[in-house]
């Protein structure tokens, strides 16, 4: 399926799906409990990453990505 075909189909389908490298994947529904957990995780991650170099937090909750690329690690003291 092409990205354009997916977008047209997704607009009319009652279920939500993700498109990744030509594949279509069903997404599960979100419960209030899941939303609260995602918000708490996002807040904790935001606090833990505050002031760190390469801490790109431009995304919006509840979709959070945290990278662990060794090229971006800070030197450890001690």
C-alpha positions, 0 to 999 in steps of 0.5 A: 500500500502506498502512503497516499492510499493508506491516508485515504483509507485511514480517514474512512476506517473506524479503527486506527492504524499505523503505516510503517515501511509499507505495512499497515498495523492495527493500533489498540484503543487507549483507556483512561488508565493508559493515558494517565500512565503515559502522562506520568511517564512523559513527565518523569522522562521530561524531568530526567532529561532536563538540561541534558544535551541532545534532549529533544523533547519536541514531541507531544504526549503520549508519544515519547521517544528516548534515544540511547545513541552512544555518540550522545552520551555525556562523559562519566566523572569518577 
